[in-house]
Amino acid sequence: MVILLHELGDVIREKTARATEVRTASLMDAIGRFAWVVVDDLPPKQIPSDRLQVGDKVVVYPGEQIPVDGTVLKGEAVIDEQGLTGEAMPLVKRVGESVLASTLVRSGQLYLQADRVGSQTRAALSIELLQKAPVYDTRMANYAEKVADRLIWPSLLLAGIVLVTSRDSARAAAILTLDFVTGIRVSIPTAFWGALNHTTRHGILVRSGRTLEQLAEVDTVVFDKTGTLTEGEIAIAAVRTIPGGMSETELLKLAAAAEMRLNHPVAEAIVNYAAQLDITIPPRGEWFYDLGLGVRAEIEGHQVLVGSQRFLEQQGVNWGDNSLIAQMTTTQMTQIYVACDGNFQGVIEYTDPLKPESDRLLQALQQNYGIQVHLLTGDNPQRAAFVAEQLGIPKSRVYAEAFPDEKARIVRDLHRAGRTVAFVGDGLNDSVALAYADVSISFAHGSDIARETADVVLMNNNLLDVLEAIDIARQTRNLIDQNIALVVAPNLAALGLASTVGLNPLVATAIHNGSAIAAGMNSLRPLVQHQMDNR
C-alpha cells in the first residue's frame, strides 16, 4: 500500500507540471513575410522579407506591416505602433522620421530606406530576448521531496537506536512504518491538482503548480497600460462648444459628416459616437483630407474644418475670445478642433478609456492585499500620468515610453530588489516582460505570443479574475500548510508512542495511511466546495 501511494503521488505530481511549452512567434510573423522593394525606377517588386538588405528602398501600402526599421524617404502615413510600443494613439510619420518593423500603416503610403533588417530590428530583438528568458523550466518545486527527504534519515536513526536498546523488532518496525513521506508526497501534489482544476472552472488557465506557488507569494504587480488597464480603443469623452455658438449635437453632426469613411481611428470614433447618439449624419460634399492634420469639407452649405489646432490655424480660422481657447486646452484629454465657416466652434475630446474594472482591481490589490502596483507603458508621459492619477498609482511607480527591452529591465530590477513580481499584459510589446516576471498574466484575447508566454491566462478577459487567481493560490498555500499538519501531527504523536511505550506495527500503519488519506481528502475540498456552490 505504501509503494502504491508513492507511485500515485508521482503520477499526480506530474499532472501538475507544466505541459505546454512556450511557442514563440517567428520573426516572419512579427514583421510580415513579404516586402515591396523599389530598384531604380522600376515598379516595386515583392520579395520575402528575410531577403531584405540594409539600404534597400521599401514601399509600404495602407494596411500593411512595416518590414524594416527605417527612415521615411517619401510620403506620409498614419502608423499604429500599439502592438510594439503600446502607444494607443496613431502617429503620423513624415519624411526624415524613423519607423519600426512590425508596426502597421493605417492610412497613407511610405517609401523607406531600410536601416535595420531581419534579426537586427527592434521587433526581432524583442523576440530574441523572449527566447532567452527563463520561462522554459517552470515545473513546480517538488515540495514533497524537500520536506519528506529531510525526515527519512532521522526516522532510520531512531528506529536503529530503539532496536539496539529495546531489542524489540516490532517497535522498530512501527517507527519505520511511521514515515512522513507518503502523506506529503500524495497530499501536496493533489492540492495543486485540485487548485488547477479549480482555477480552470473559474475561467482562469494556470500553467503549473509552480505558478500557483509563485502567485501566492506575489507582492508586486506590474501592469501594461494600453489594452490591459485601458480598452485599447479610442473613444469620445466629451464635446465642448463655445458659449453662444452651435449646440454640441450640431457640432458633432458636422464633425461626423466631415470624418465619414476616413481610415483613421479618431474619425471612426467620432462617427461611431454620433451613431450611438442617433444623430443623423448629413452627406458630405467636396472635401480634402490633409494627412495627419485634418479634413476640410462642405456640409449642408457650410465649410467645416475638423483637425488639429495647427490645421485650423493654417486655414485662417477666427478663434474669437482667446480665454475660451485657453480654458478648453487645460484638460488632459486629447482634443480635435472644429470650425464652421471660418469660425472656431468647439472641441471634441477623446481618449483611450479605462476598463470598468481597472479602478476596483487596483484599489483591492493595494488596500486589501497589500500588493505594490506599478504602471509600464510605451505611451507618452502625460497620458501615463493621467491614467496613474485616475487609478491612484504613485508617480514613482509609473514608467512611460518604455519599449519591450526597457519593460523587461524594469521587471528584472524589481525581482533583483527582492520583490516577487507578476506582470499583466496582452501584446507583443509585453511578451519579454511577461517572460521575465515571476508570474506572467495575459488574456484570451491577447496576442498569440503573449498568451503562449503567460503562466496565467484570463479566459474571460476580465481583470478582476486576477484577484480570483491570487485568492485561489493563497488558499492552496494554506491548504498545503494544513496538509503538512495533518500528516506530521498524528505521525509524530505515534512516533513518540512507538519510541517510548511501544506501538503495534498494524496500528502504526493505520495511523500512517489514515493521515495520508485525510490530507488527500483535504486537498480535494475546494473542488467539492465548488460543486456544492454550483448546485
Secondary structure, DSSP 4 states (H G I P E B T S, - for coil): -HHHHHHHHHHHHHHTS--PPP-PPPHHHHH-SEEEEE-TTSPPEEEEGGG--TT-EEEE-TTPBP-SEEEEEE--EEEE-HHHH---S-EEE-TT-EE-TT-EEEEE-EEEEEEE-GGGSHHHHHHHHHHHSS-S--PPP-HHHHHHHHHHHHHHHHHHHHHHHH--HHHHHHHHH--SHHHHHHHHHHHHHHHHHHHHHTTEEE--HHHHHHHHH--EEEEEIIIIIB-SS-EEEEEEE-TTS--HHHHHHHHHHHHTT-SSHHHHHHHHHHHHTTPPPPPEEEEEEETTTEEEEEETTEEEEEE-HHHHHHTT-B---HHHHHHHTSSSSEEEEEEETTEEEEEEEEE-PBPTTHHHHHHIIIIIS--EEEEE-SS-HHHHHHHHHHHT--GGGEE-S--HHHHHHHHHHHHHTT--EEEE--SGGGHHHHHHSSEEEEETTS-HHHHHH-SEEETT--TTHHHHHHHHHHHHHHHHHHHHHHHHHHHHHHHHHHHHT---HHHHHHHHHHHHHHHHHHHTHHHHHHHHHH-
